[in-house]
Amino acid sequence: MKNDVHKQISGGRGSIMYHTFGCKLNFAETATLQQHLEEDGFMTFHPDVSSGSPDIIVINSCSVTEVADKKCRQYIRSIHRRWPEASIAVTGCYAQLKPDQVAQLPGVRIVAGSDRKGALPALIKTLSADSHGVYITPVDNIDTFTPSCARGDRTRYFLKVQDGCDYRCSYCTIPRARGKSRSPLIEDLVSQVENVVREGGKEIVLTGVNIGDFGKGRKDSFIDLVRALDAVEGIERYRISSIEPNLLTDEIIEFCAQSSRFMPHFHIPLQSGSDEVLGLMRRRYKTELFKRRIDAIRHHLPDAFIGVDLIAGPRGETEDLFVESKRFVESLDISRLHVFAYSERPGTDALKIPHKVSPLDQSRRVTEMIALSDEKLRRFARRFTHTVRPVLMEHVQQDGIMSGFTDNYLRIKTLAPGNLDNTVVHVRLNEWDDKGQFFKAEIVNG
C-alpha cells in the first residue's frame, strides 16, 4: 500500500487533506499551499464528502498557548487512528518550536518549520515510502518571506503583507516561532492584488504577524502600502487585521475614514487594561495611548467595528489589577473582546514574574470578560437595527439562506434569491440574534 501511495505522490496524483489551527495568517498560508499543490496535480480530499483515505494530511499548526499544542497532538492522533495509511506533514509554529515532539507523533512523516511552508510541495513530491524528515531553520536564521494570497473555500482573500516579529513581549513565543519582522515590496503585493481582481475577488484581508511593522528597515511603511492598495481598481473592500496600537497612527485612521475601499473595521490588541500589567508584559504602550486610538477611530469612523484582544489572568495580575483592567475596558467604546486565558509557555520571561493566578480565578476572569464582550457587542449591534448597510454575500446555506458581513463587520443572515456569492448587496438589519450573534436581515436591492 505504501509503495502504491508513493507512486501516486511522486506522480502528482495523490489526494491531500488540509487542517489549520490558529490565526488568519495560518489559514491564508494553508490556502496558498493548497492552491500550489492542486496546480501540481494533487487532488484535495474533503473528509465530509470524499470516500476512502487521503494519501497525505497537511496540518498547519499553532503554538500560541499550551492548549493549542494539545489540540494539535490530539488531532494528529485521532486522524492517524482514522486513516493509519496516510502520511502526515506538520508545519507552522508548533512544528518550529517543538519539532522533535511533533516528529514522534504517530503517522508524522514530515515536520517543516515556519519558513518551510513554501517548500512543502517539493517535500511532499519527494516523500518516499519509508522516509521521515524534519526540516527546521534556526529562528535567528529565518529571513525569507513566503508570499501568500488565497481564499481557499472562503469568499474573502487573505493577503500576507508581513511575517515575523521583533517585539519581545514577556509571555509570547511568536518571535521564536516566526523569526524577525520582514515584509515584501509594495509592488509585489500590488501585483498579487491585481491578480485577485482578475479572479473576480471583491474583498481582501491584510494579514501578518505584526502588520504595522510593514516596511521595517526600508523607507516605506504600512501607510504607504495602504495608499498603494487603495489605488487598485476592482477591489471593493479591504480589511486590516490585528494591528498594534502604537503602530496604528492617526494618519492610517484618517486615510481609512476617507477611503471607500478600506472598511470601518479595526482589530487592536490591548491584552490588559492595567498599566502595571502592560509593563510586566513588555507591551509598547500604556492605556492612555490605547484610549486615544479608540477615541480617534470613533471620531473619524463612528460606525466602525473595533475588536480588542485581551489576556485574562496573566502572571502578575492581582485581583486589584484585574478590577482595574476590567474598569478600563468598560470605559472603552469598542465592539467586542477576544478573550484568551493566559497560558504558560516554556522559555518565556513571563515565567519569572511572581504571583501566578490560580486556575479558578483565571476561569472566573475569562467568564467575566466574555460577559462584558457580549454586552458590548449587543449594544454596538443594536445601534444599527433597521438601518441599511452593504454586505458581501457568502455561500448559500440550507433553505436558500446566505450569510455575510456588513462593511462594519456585523454578521447577517438572509433569504437570498439565487446565488449571490461574492456579490455586494444592501440589506436592512431587522433583528439582532443574541445567541447566534448575527442580524436577521432582508435584501433591499438585488
N, C-alpha and C positions, 0 to 999 in steps of 0.2 A: 504493500500500500504506500509506504513512504517513498519508494523509488518512483512509483507512478505519479505521486504528488509532485516530486521534484521535477519530473519531465514537464508537467503542466506549468509549474512555476517558471522554469528556465525558458519555456516557450512563450511565456506571457499569456497563458490561457487559464490560469488558476482563478479561484474566487477568493475575495478578501472581505472580511467583516471589520468594521471600524467602531471603536468606542472611545469617547473622550471624557475626561474628568477635568473640572476646574473652570478656568476663565474663558472669556470670549476669544482671547488670543489663541488659546489652545484649539478651540473649535475652528477658528479661521485656518490654522495651520493644518489641522486634520483634513478639512475640506480641500485645501490645495494639494495635499498629499494624495487624497483620493482621486482628484482630477488628473494628476500626473500618472498614477497607476492605471487608471482607465484608458488614458491615451496610449499606454504601453501594452494594452490588450487584456488587462485583468478585468474580471467581472466583479461587481460589488455584490456581496452576499447580504441579504436583508433577513435577519433572523425570524421576523414575524411572517414572512411570505415565502422565503426561499426554502427549498427542500434539500435534504442531505446535510452535508457538513461543509463549512468553509475550509479552504486549504490553509489560509493564513488569517490570523486575527491580529490587527494592529491596535494597540492601546496607547493613547496619548495621556500621560499621567500628570497628576498634580501632587504637590507636597507642601501646600500652604499650612496644613495642620496635620497632626498625628492621625486624626480621623480620615483625612484624605489618603494617607498612606495605607491605612487599614482597609478602606473601601476598595482600593486598587488590588491589594492582596486577595481580599475575599472574592473579588470579581474574577481574577485570574484563576483561582482555584475552582470556582463554580463553572467557568466556561471550559476548563480542562476536563472536568467531570462530564460535561455535556458533549464535548467534541474532543475526545482524547487524541485523535489523529491530527488535529490541527496544530500548526506551528504558530507560536505566539511571539509577536515582536512588540517590545515595550519601549517607548520613548518618553520624553518630557522630563519634568523636574524631579519626580521620584526616581526615575532611571538615572538621572545625572547625580543625584545626591547619594543614592544607596544602590549602586549598580550590582554589587556582589549579592546583596539581599534579593534583588529582583531576579538575578540570573539563576538563583537556586529554586525559584518557584516552579511548580510543575508545568511542563509544556513550553516554557520560555526558551526560545532559540536565538533571539536577537535582543540585545539591550543597546539602545542607541541614545546617547546623551542629547542635551538640548540643542547643540549645534549640528547634530547629525540627522535631524528630521528630513532635510532635503536629500540626504544620501540614502534614505530608506528604500526607494525604488531599486537602486542598484544593489543594495544589500539583500533585498528580497529576491531579486532575479538570480543572484549567485548563491542563494541558500542551497546547500547540499543536503542529502538525505539524513546525515548524522551530524551536521555542523552545529556549533554553538558559538556565538560571537558576542563580545562585549566591546562596544565602540564608544569610548569616553575621552573627551578632551579635557585636560585640567582647566578649571574655570578661569584661571588667570590668563590662559592662552586662547580663550574663546573671543574671537574678534571679527568673525564673519557675520553677515546679515543675510538670512534666508528670506526672500520675498514671499509674500502670501496675500492673495486677493481672491476669495472664493465665497460662494454662498452655500455649498453643499445642498441639503434639502430645504434650505430656507429661502425666503424671498429676498431678504436683505443681503448685501455683500458685506464682508468684513475685510477691511484693508489694513494690513500690518504696516505701521509707519515707523515703528521704533522697537527695539528689543534691549533687554538688559537694564541694569540699574546701578548707579554709583552711590546711591544713598546707603546708609548703614543703620537702618532702624534696628533697635536692640532686639526686637522679637522676630525679625524676618529672615528667612532663608533664601529669598529670591535672588539676591546678588550672587550667592554661592551656586545657585541652580541655573541662572540665565547669563551670568557674566556681566561685563561692563556695558554701559549705555552706548548704543550705536544706532545709526539710522541711515537710510538710503538717501540718494539725491532726490530733490523735488521733481526734477524732470522724469525720473524713473517712476515715481508714484503717479504723476500726471498721465504718463503713458498707460499705466495699469487702469486708471480711471477711464481713460478714453476707450479701452478695451471693454470695460463694463458697459459703457454706452452702446457699443456695437452689439453686445449680447442682450441689450434690452433692459439692463438693470436700472432701477429707479432710486434705490436708497443704498448708501454706503455708511458703515460704522467704522470710524477710525480707531484702531486698536493698537496696543503696545503694552509694555510693562510700565513705563513712565513717559507717556507720550508728550508731556510738556517739556521734556528734555530733548525733543527733536532738534537735530542740527548741532548738538553739543560738540564743540571742537571746531566748528565751522562758523562762517559769518551769518548763515541763515538760521531761522528759528521757527518755532511752531506757528507763529502768526503769519510768517511768510508762506508756509505750507497751506494754511487755511485760505489765504488770499488766492493762491495759485489754483487750488481745487475749486474754489467758488467760481472761478472763471471758466471752468469746463462746461460747455453746453451739453445738455442732455441728462445730467443728473438732477433729480428733483429734490433729493434730501440727503443731507449729511448729518450724522450724529457723532459727537465727541464722547468717547468712552472715558473711563476714570482718569481724571487729571488732578495733580497735586494742587492744593490751594495756593501755595507760594509760587506756582508756575502759571496759574490761571490769572492772567493780567487783565486790567481794565480794558486794555486795547483789544484783547480777544473777545471779552464780553460785549463791548460796544460794536465790534465788527459783526458778531453773530446777531446782534439786535437789528442791524440794518440789512442783513443778508436774507434773501428769500430761500436760500438753499440750506443754510445751517439751521437746524431745528432748535426751538426753545427747550432744550433738554441738556442738563448737566449732571455729571456724577462725580462727586468730590469726596475723597476720603478724609474723615475727621479723626477717627479712631478713639479719641477721648475728648470730653468736654472739660477736662481739668488741665490747667497749665502745668501743674506739678507732674501729672502722669505723662503728658506730652513730652516733658523734659526727660523723664525716665525712658520713654520710647525713642528718644533722639529724633523726634519729628522736627521739621524745619520751619515751624510756625507756632504761633500761640492762638488762643481762642479769639483774641481781638482781631487778628488778621482774617481768621476764618469768617467771623461775623461780617466784616467789611465786604468780603467776597459775596456772601449771601445777599447782603443789602444792595450791592451793585447789580447783581442779577435781577433782583426784584424791581429795582429802579428802571432798568433798561428793558427787561423782559418780564413783566408782571405775571404772565401766564405760564412761565417756564416750569417744567418739572425739574425738581432738584432732588436727586438721590444722594444719600450720605452713608459712607461706611463707618461702622463703629465696632470696636472690640470690647466685649464685656468681660470683666474680671481679670484684667492683666495683672501681672506681678506689680506690687506697689500700690494698687488701687484699694485703699482702705474704704470702709463704709462711708466715711465723711467725703472722701474724694469721689466715690460713686454718686453720692447725692449731688455733689457739685456738678459732676458731668451731666447727670440727668437734667438738672435745672437749666444748664446751658443749652442742651438740646431742645428742651421745651420752649426756650425763648426764640429759637430759630424758625423762620418762615420757610420750612422745607417741605418736601412732598412725601418722602419715605426714607426709612432707615434700612440698611442692610446690616444686620446684626450678626457678629461672629463671636463665638466663645473663644477666649484666649486659649491657645494650645502651646504647651512646652515643646520647643524644638531644640534638639541636640546641637551644641556648638554655638548657640546664640548668647549674646551678652545679657539678655534678659534673665537668664538663669542665675545671675549674680545679684539680682535685685531682691532685697528682703521683702517679707510679707507676701506669701503665696495665698491667694484667695481659695477658700475651701470649695469643693465641687458643689456643695449645696448652695452657698452664696452665689457662686458663679451662675448656676442654673436659674436662681431667682432673678438675678440681674438681667440675664438674657430674656427671661419672660417679661419683665417689666419694660425693657426697651422695645421688645416686639409689640407689646400692647400700645406703647407710645407711638410706634411706627404706624400701626393700624389706624390709630386715631388721626394722625397727621394725614395719612393717605385719604381717609374718609372725608376729612374737612376740605382737602385740596380738590378732590374729585367732585364733590357736591357743588363747588363753586361753578362748575360748568354744566350742571343739569339744565336741559332744554336749550343749550347752545348748539351751534353747528360748527363742526371742525373737519379739516381734511384728514383722511385715513388712507394709508397704504394697505390694501386688502391682501390677505394671505390665505392660502389653501382652503378649499372647500372642505367643510367637515360634514358630519351627519345631517341629513334632512335639509341640505342647502344652506346651512349656517356657515358664515365666514367670520373670521376674526381679523384683527389688525390693530394698529396703534395710531392714535392721533398725532398731530405734529408735536404736541407736548406730552407724548408718551403715556397716554391713558389707553388701556386696552379696551377694545369694544368687541361685541358680537352682534351680528345682524343677519337677517334673512336676505340672501343676495340672489337676484335674478341672473342665472347663468354663472359662468366662471369669470370672476373679476380679479383673479390672482394677479398680483403685481400691477394693479391699477389704483390710482389715487382718486377717491370719490369723496364727496361731502356727506356727512351723516349728522343726524340730530341725536344728541346724547339724552336719552329719555329717563333711564333709571339706573342708579348705581347699585350693583350687587356686592354687598359687603363680604359675603362668604367667598365668592369667586374672584372678587376684586377686578371687576370689569363693568363697563357700561352696556346695558341693553340699548341698542341703537337702531335707527332706521335710515336708509339711504334717501337723501333728498334730491340727488341728481344721479344720473346713470352713467 
